[in-house]
Amino acid sequence: MEESLPLTFARVAAMPPDAVLAIFRRYGRPLAVEMPAAAPDDRRATLERPGGSPATVRVLQVLGYGDVIPNDYFVLELDGETPLAVAGPFFAAALEALARAAHIP
């Protein structure tokens, strides 16, 4: 997943914000853990929303019980709303499908 993060974030930047938000609204689930405070080295993208406050997409790595490799999740953070998480591979695949349908590289 680590090597595909730059491509996924490039697609987030290329897609209309509403398309990215639609993935989270359809497939996102509230986090069962507290989202860590933003750090300067976080991988993140800001989605400008017409008529609304910006949304932030960040990556959260979770090392579950018995896991050796952490699981990546893309997390949508909106002011005043519960953060929504989508499993990294699923989010990347959904974003790729939307980009392909819109003829966005």
Residue frames as qw, qx, qy, qz and C-alpha x, y, z in Angstrom:
[[0.000, 0.887, 0.462, 0.000, 0.00, 0.00, 0.00],
 [0.378, -0.698, 0.053, 0.606, 2.84, 2.37, 0.84],
 [0.324, -0.120, 0.537, 0.770, 4.00, 2.60, -2.78],
 [0.084, 0.546, 0.696, 0.459, 0.45, 3.32, -4.03],
 [0.181, -0.723, -0.440, 0.501, -0.22, 6.23, -1.65],
 [0.105, -0.403, 0.215, 0.883, 1.25, 8.93, -3.94],
 [0.071, -0.173, -0.743, -0.643, -0.92, 7.73, -6.85],
 [0.194, -0.622, -0.757, 0.045, -4.03, 7.59, -4.67],
 [0.175, -0.682, -0.253, 0.663, -3.45, 11.10, -3.33],
 [0.065, -0.191, 0.463, 0.863, -2.81, 12.34, -6.89],
 [0.136, -0.400, -0.801, -0.425, -6.20, 10.93, -7.87],
 [0.204, -0.691, -0.575, 0.388, -7.84, 12.57, -4.85],
 [0.135, -0.527, 0.057, 0.837, -6.41, 15.91, -6.04],
 [0.013, 0.048, -0.648, -0.760, -7.54, 15.32, -9.64],
 [0.125, -0.481, -0.849, -0.178, -11.11, 14.26, -8.84],
 [0.277, -0.596, -0.131, -0.742, -13.97, 16.63, -8.04],
 [0.116, -0.271, 0.702, -0.648, -14.31, 16.87, -4.24],
 [0.738, -0.034, 0.168, -0.652, -17.91, 15.61, -4.41],
 [0.832, 0.224, -0.485, -0.148, -16.74, 12.36, -6.03],
 [0.357, 0.278, -0.754, 0.476, -14.24, 11.73, -3.23],
 [0.366, -0.162, 0.488, -0.775, -16.82, 12.62, -0.60],
 [0.817, 0.046, -0.193, -0.542, -19.29, 10.22, -2.23],
 [0.654, 0.189, -0.721, 0.131, -16.91, 7.30, -1.63],
 [0.094, 0.136, -0.709, 0.686, -16.73, 8.14, 2.07],
 [0.542, -0.039, 0.210, -0.813, -20.47, 8.74, 2.38],
 [0.838, 0.107, -0.357, -0.397, -21.23, 5.40, 0.72],
 [0.845, 0.081, -0.505, 0.154, -18.53, 3.14, 2.16],
 [0.154, 0.481, -0.532, 0.680, -17.11, 5.02, 5.15],
 [0.668, -0.517, -0.536, 0.014, -17.63, 3.87, 8.70],
 [0.297, -0.894, 0.177, -0.286, -17.15, 5.86, 11.90],
 [0.405, 0.469, -0.698, 0.360, -13.80, 5.27, 13.54],
 [0.795, -0.471, -0.381, -0.023, -13.77, 2.99, 16.56],
 [0.655, -0.299, -0.182, 0.669, -10.62, 4.77, 17.79],
 [0.048, -0.911, -0.074, 0.402, -9.68, 8.40, 18.28],
 [0.671, 0.646, 0.037, 0.362, -8.06, 9.93, 15.21],
 [0.629, -0.333, -0.099, 0.695, -4.57, 11.10, 16.18],
 [0.030, 0.884, 0.036, -0.466, -3.84, 14.80, 16.03],
 [0.691, 0.708, -0.004, 0.142, -2.51, 15.99, 12.69],
 [0.646, -0.507, 0.269, 0.502, 1.28, 15.85, 12.39],
 [0.165, 0.762, -0.317, -0.541, 3.48, 17.74, 9.92],
 [0.003, -0.349, 0.859, 0.375, 4.52, 14.52, 8.16],
 [0.583, 0.316, 0.673, -0.327, 0.96, 13.14, 7.75],
 [0.099, 0.122, 0.727, 0.668, -0.08, 12.10, 4.29],
 [0.197, 0.603, 0.596, -0.493, -3.12, 14.24, 3.64],
 [0.140, 0.322, 0.516, 0.781, -5.18, 16.05, 1.05],
 [0.157, 0.398, 0.411, -0.805, -7.51, 18.98, 1.49],
 [0.161, 0.480, 0.757, 0.413, -10.79, 18.99, -0.41],
 [0.107, 0.125, 0.087, -0.983, -12.21, 22.44, -1.08],
 [0.101, 0.504, 0.857, 0.025, -15.97, 22.26, -0.89],
 [0.038, -0.377, -0.266, -0.886, -18.05, 24.98, -2.53],
 [0.497, -0.553, -0.150, -0.652, -20.12, 26.63, 0.16],
 [0.870, -0.467, -0.150, -0.042, -18.64, 24.48, 2.93],
 [0.365, -0.792, 0.485, 0.060, -15.60, 24.18, 5.10],
 [0.462, 0.521, -0.704, -0.142, -12.69, 22.21, 3.65],
 [0.961, -0.220, 0.081, -0.145, -12.49, 18.47, 4.27],
 [0.032, -0.689, 0.724, 0.026, -9.27, 16.61, 5.01],
 [0.975, 0.084, -0.178, -0.104, -8.36, 13.10, 3.86],
 [0.138, -0.706, 0.680, -0.143, -5.61, 11.40, 5.88],
 [0.741, 0.125, -0.659, -0.037, -4.14, 7.93, 6.18],
 [0.587, -0.556, 0.438, -0.393, -4.45, 6.03, 9.45],
 [0.553, 0.266, -0.789, 0.014, -2.39, 2.90, 10.01],
 [0.733, -0.424, 0.245, -0.471, -3.87, 0.43, 12.48],
 [0.323, 0.313, -0.887, 0.100, -1.95, -2.50, 13.88],
 [0.788, -0.324, -0.112, -0.512, -4.61, -4.92, 15.11],
 [0.664, -0.451, 0.571, -0.171, -4.14, -7.72, 17.59],
 [0.818, 0.009, 0.552, 0.162, -1.93, -10.34, 16.00],
 [0.594, 0.800, 0.055, 0.066, -1.16, -8.18, 12.96],
 [0.712, -0.235, 0.182, 0.636, 2.44, -7.96, 11.80],
 [0.234, 0.195, 0.344, 0.888, 1.77, -5.38, 9.09],
 [0.178, 0.397, 0.416, -0.799, -0.48, -2.40, 9.82],
 [0.299, 0.598, 0.706, 0.232, -3.73, -1.94, 7.91],
 [0.108, -0.061, 0.102, 0.987, -4.12, 1.38, 6.09],
 [0.122, 0.722, 0.675, -0.092, -7.36, 3.35, 6.17],
 [0.132, 0.337, 0.180, 0.915, -8.25, 6.58, 4.43],
 [0.172, -0.585, -0.647, 0.458, -10.08, 8.87, 6.84],
 [0.061, 0.624, 0.322, 0.709, -12.31, 11.82, 5.98],
 [0.288, -0.432, -0.505, 0.690, -12.35, 14.61, 8.54],
 [0.024, -0.638, -0.369, -0.676, -15.02, 17.31, 8.36],
 [0.026, -0.212, 0.439, -0.873, -15.51, 20.01, 10.97],
 [0.539, -0.090, 0.323, -0.773, -18.22, 19.00, 13.42],
 [0.895, 0.110, -0.218, -0.373, -18.67, 15.48, 12.01],
 [0.810, -0.355, 0.465, 0.041, -17.44, 12.05, 13.07],
 [0.080, 0.577, -0.699, -0.415, -14.44, 10.99, 10.96],
 [0.921, 0.234, 0.141, -0.276, -15.26, 8.30, 8.40],
 [0.274, -0.533, 0.759, 0.257, -12.79, 5.56, 7.47],
 [0.888, 0.382, -0.067, -0.246, -12.54, 3.36, 4.38],
 [0.834, -0.251, 0.384, 0.307, -10.04, 0.50, 4.08],
 [0.117, -0.665, 0.419, 0.607, -7.08, 1.68, 2.02],
 [0.221, -0.042, 0.839, 0.495, -7.20, -0.88, -0.81],
 [0.209, 0.633, 0.746, -0.003, -10.97, -0.47, -1.16],
 [0.045, 0.864, 0.122, -0.487, -10.75, 3.33, -1.22],
 [0.153, -0.501, 0.577, 0.627, -7.95, 3.24, -3.82],
 [0.233, 0.198, 0.883, 0.355, -9.95, 0.85, -6.03],
 [0.166, 0.776, 0.586, -0.164, -13.15, 2.90, -5.80],
 [0.027, -0.818, 0.115, 0.563, -11.23, 6.08, -6.60],
 [0.220, -0.269, 0.741, 0.574, -9.51, 4.40, -9.54],
 [0.254, 0.458, 0.833, 0.178, -12.86, 3.23, -10.92],
 [0.116, 0.880, 0.346, -0.305, -14.33, 6.73, -10.69],
 [0.129, -0.690, 0.380, 0.603, -11.22, 8.27, -12.26],
 [0.274, -0.013, 0.837, 0.473, -11.30, 5.77, -15.09],
 [0.228, 0.663, 0.713, 0.021, -15.01, 6.45, -15.72],
 [0.049, 0.936, 0.132, -0.322, -14.27, 10.20, -15.81],
 [0.746, 0.541, 0.010, 0.388, -11.21, 9.66, -18.05],
 [0.199, -0.912, 0.320, -0.164, -8.89, 11.10, -15.41],
 [0.681, 0.383, -0.591, 0.201, -5.42, 9.48, -15.39]]
